[in-house]
Every structure is written in structure tokens, then in C-alpha cells.
Amino acid sequence: MENLIALLIAAPLLGAAVLLCGGRRLDAVGHWIGTVLAAASFVVGVVLFADMLGKDPENRAMHQFLFSWIPVGGFQADVAFQLDQLSMTFVLLITGVGSLIHVYSIGYMEHDERRRRFFGYLNLFLAAMLLLVLADNYLLLYVGWEGVGLASYLLIGFWQHKPSAATAAKKAFLVNRVGDVGLSIAIMLMFTTFGTFAFGPVLEATGEATEGKLTAIGLMLLLAACGKSAQVPLQSWLGDAMEGPTPVSALIHAATMVTAGVYLIVRSADIFNAAPDAQLVTTVVGAVTLLFGAIVGCAKDDIKKALAGSTMSQIGYMVLAAGLGPIGYVFAIMHLVTHGFFKAGLFLGAGSVMHGMNDEVDMRKYGGLRTYMPITFITFGLGYLAIIGFPGLSGFFSKDKIIEAAFAKGGTEGWILGGVALLGAAITAFYMTRVMLMTFFGEERWRNQPTASPAEPDVEPAAEHHGAAASDHVAAATGEPHPHESPRVMTIPMIVLAVGSVFAGGFFSIGDRFIHWLEPVTGHAHGHPPIGAAAVTASTVAVMVLGVGLAWLQYGRRPVPVVAPRGSLLTRAARRDLYQDDFNHVVLVRGGEHLTRSLVYVDHTLVDGVVNGTAAGMGGLSGRLRRIQNGYARSYAVSMFGGAAILIAATLLMRAV
């Protein structure tokens, strides 16, 4: 079975090569090629999963060596794969959700003339993401890490004719490169410390390294995770990334790429376990980000950007759990999987709403859509209930466990982290209820409203032009929307994801089966919250009900204005992403400009001054010496006579002394 591991990557990689190099002759069938090869990778993953279940938990890991990549003296880099319980979880998530999103994209991108290329980019992303989670060493993981960044750049900027999309793609690419520097430094530190960067030898030898060195490696890995997973302080790119087609948001920015940082931390568990300072910083980053994203999500009127803030917040929960160590690793991955179901479903639901609303993204111009789009309403609603932690649905089981683990940390730190996690749950219920009410309930605010009317500062007017059916669309700039349900090729993936949103968490929790599944890889320690697990669960449900109630009072019982009111200072700040871009501009852009000007000044005055001064001095000296060489014999005779006289005088003086 080990020989099948490479096929997981080979299938979508072949699809990317064929679709991107095959030319226009494949335009008619390119979407089917991409979808079939993505599904083929999923089938291979299921076969390997079934084989893995037939083995003892301690013997389930499989390895496949392909070839030596860089054999240079003592430096050995191999192209080899490792498939264990952790990587298998990601394989099934990536290929399963990825295949559903490919199917959805068949309808969503139906009338896009570059659809073949879009599916080629999707296949390229799947191949890179699978390489990232299947690599058996950090250097090969880095190749997949960069491949994912490239595919994300191509997909975010897929509609590069829009300046906003091109800018968003560049922003995501550059911010992620900052995080990538952290990963490259961590790999170099690993090699100088352990003499290798293979997972097994590095993680087994952590006891031989100093805590300071492991802390440095852990912090650099965390920096890399912050870039890919949009965590503070490298979170500014995620909201702008919503400029890409909605299936991109569902696949990359909800279910897979943004979880790569969580995978990196959990895969490097032994390093973080031996570096408590790095663990502490990880929990702080997760706690800050989960509140940051939740607050931003409360003020966004663009439905995709509201979900992007939610994604940032939910990934914050995962990073928080990963920073808790053995009591949180399993729950970080569990929430990652359940989040993959309900957040991908929510994004696809948002795309379905946009499809029926002339690509309008401003929720203030929605309202009352539940009667026009019943399947979208039900599937989106189930995803909504899952993410707010409604009892019995997936998010209830996974998020509740993270909150328990946070309290179980113990001491003041445990109370603070648990309190932050509870507050985040309340805000999540508020902003997601706001999204539901503004979109599917209330008056039909889209009537007699041209879709090209001025929008909120966070809303781009009529951004997407996908066309599930051209006849369904009225002229986006002038006509009134005619809401309608999406075609089956779009609704079927939404239904499947809704089923996962409902049942996945409960299925994982029966008999602690998910804990037993991952424990051989990540380890697990049972935590005991100081207030008791039942009290934590009751508190989580209570704050969820509180958040829903507050949202109902503000958006369910009052008319929603089409034009957003000015709002409080916090609301205005949240609309501007809590000034993260302003901060980056002042500190990084302006700071970089001042630093550059200072370096230019030093270069011109000091460096150039020394170089040019030396050259000028030598030029002046040579000019004066040149006057001696005038070509007259009498001048040379006088010079020789003078020199001889000086030598004689010096000799006589020395003898006299």
C-alpha cells in the first residue's frame, strides 16, 4: 500500500499539468478532467485509510521513498512521504472537501471563459497541499508550503482584470513570504542543531537540544504558521483574499490552506512540548486572533468578508488549542476537521446567494431570501448552527473541548484563556446570527435597489461574474435581482457539507474515537477544568444563547437599513479591520520608507564619501606627483643633487649624535 501514497499527489499534479499546458482544445472538458482527478486522489485516500484501519494503532504509519533529492556530502534531502494518522486526516479533508468544491465550481464557473485554467489552478493547489502534509521532512514540506502560496496567489488574483483582485493577490503573497522566512530559519536551525531536518530524527532528538534553541525554532515555526493561517500579526491578507472566486475562499481560505499553520505546530509537537515559552506565545497569538477575527466579523456587511473574519477567529481557536500542548493537540485537529465542513459549506452557501443576487455581496441589500432559496437556506443554516456551537452539531463538540482544555491549563493562565475562549463563543454566535438574519430573514431590501449602488467601505460592488446560468442573471449594474435557487451541481456539494456539519463532531466524540485515532502521533493528556466539564459546557451554551439573543434584538426586531449607520468608534474600527492595514502602513510601509531613506543617506554621505574621498585624494596626489615628471634633464639633475645633499646631511647628523 505504501506505493500508493505518491498517487495522492500525482493525480491532481497531472491534472494541473494537463489543464495548464493542454491549451484551448481542452476548454470543453477541462473542468471534468480536474474534477475526476481530484476525486481519484480522494478514492486513493479512502483505500489507504481502509488499509490503515486494519492495522494496530502503533503500526499504522507508512513511508514511501522516491529518490534522493539533494545528496551533497553530509547534507541529504530525500523526496519521501510519511502517511500516519495526522497526515491521513488532512488527506481525507483536502481531497474530500476539495472534490466537492471542484463539483460546485463546475456550475459556479460555468460561463467563465478561463474555466479550464481555474480548474488547473485548483488541481495545482491540491497537489501542493498534499505534498505539504505528506512530506516526511521539513525541507520537502517547505516545497509544498511555497507551492500552496503560489496557487493561492494565482487563485486570489484569478480575475486579475480587477485592480482589487490583483492587489489582494500581491498582498497575500507578500505577507505570506514574511511567514515563510520564519519557516526557512527554523529549518536552518534544525539542521545546525540536529544535523537533519527529517521529522523522525528531529523530533526524537529534542531532548538533546537546549531549551533556548528549541524556543527559537518554535517561535520561527509559529511565525510561519501566522502567515499561512492568518494569525496576528500576519492576518491582514485574509479579508482582501475574498476578491478571489468564492470556491477559492471555500477551499483555500476556509478548509485547507489556512489550516496549514495548525498542522505545522501539531506536527512539531515535541519541539513545542520542550519549549514552554514558545507554547505560551502560541496560546497568546491564538487567543488574540480569535477575538480579533470575531470583532471584525461583527461589523462586515460583505458576506464573504464576514465569513473571513469568522475563519480568522476559528483558526485562532485551533492555534490556542495547539499551544496548550498534549491536552489540546487532538482538539485543535478535531475542530479543524469540523470547521472544514461547516465553513466550506458556509462559503459555498454565500456563493449560492451571490449567484441568485446578481453577484451582490452586501448583506444590507439581501433580506427574506429563505423563501427563494430553500436549499441554500437550510444548508447555510445548518452550518450556522454548527459554528455557533448549537448542542448536538459538530461545532458544539469540537469548540467545547477547546474551551475545556483552555480552562484545564490551570492557574491564572487557564482562567484567562478559558474566559477569552468563552467570550469568543459569544461573539461568534452574535456575528453569525447577524449574517443569518440580514441574509435570509426580514424585509426584502433588494427590491428597487440597483446592484451598483454605493456600498459600505468594506464592500466591493458586484465583484464576481461566474454565471451558473447566463439567463438567470439580469444586468448587474441596472436590474433588480431575481433570487433563485442554484442548480444541483452547486447544491449537492452544499448538502454533503451540511451533513458533515451536523454529524461529524458527534461521530468523532463517540467513545473518544478521534482522540484514540490521533493519540499515537500527537499524544494526549486529559485536562480537568477547575469548574468541571459540565459547568464549562453549560457556560458555552449560555454565552451562545446570549450572543444569538443580542443579535436578534439588534437585527431581528429592528429594520436593517440599506445604508449602514455611522456606528460607534468600535464599529468603525472593526469596519477598518481594527486598523490593521493602517498600522501596517504606518509601521511597515512608512517605516520602511524612512529606513530606506536613512540607508540611502548613509550610503551617499558615509560610504560614497569614503570611496569618493579616497579617489579624490589619490587623484590630487597623483596630480601633484605628475608635476615632477616634466621631462627636463636639468630638473631631474637638481632633484638628484638635492636628494644626495639630504642623504649626506642626514648621515653626518647621525654620526655627530
Secondary structure, 3 states (H helix, E strand, C coil): CHHHHHHHHHHHHHHHHHHHHCCHHHCCCHHHHHHHHHHHHHHHHHHHHHHHHCCCHHHCCEEEEEEEEEEECCEEEEEEEEECHHHHHHHHHHHHHHHHHHHHHHHHCCCCCCHHHHHHHHHHHHHHHHHHHHECEHHHHHHHHHHHHHHHHHHHCCCCCCHHHHHHHHHHHHHHHHHHHHHHHHHHHHHHHHCCCEHHHHHHCHHHCCHHHHHHHHHHHHHHHHHHCCCCCCCCHHHHHHHCCHHHHHHHHHHCHHHHHHHHHHHCHHHHHCCHHHHHHHHHHHHHHHHHHHHHHHHCCEHHHHHHHHHHHHHHHHHHHHHCHHHCHHHHHHHHHHHHHHHHHHHHHHHHHHHHCCCCCEHHHCCCHHHCCHHHHHHHHHHHHHHCCCCCCHHHHHHHHHHHHHHHCCHHHHHHHHHHHHHHHHHHHHHHHHHHHHHHCCCCCCCCCCCCCCCCCCCCCCCCCCCCCHHHCCCCCCCCCCCCCCCHHHHHHHHHHHHHHHHHHHHHHHHHHHHHHHHHHHCCCCCCCCCCHHHHHHHHHHHHHHHHHHHHHHHHCCCCCCCCCCCCHHHHHHHCHHHHHHHHHHHHHHHHHHHHHHHHHHHHHHHHHHHHHHHHHHHHHHHHHHHHCCCCHHHHHHHHHHHHHHHHHHHHHHHHC
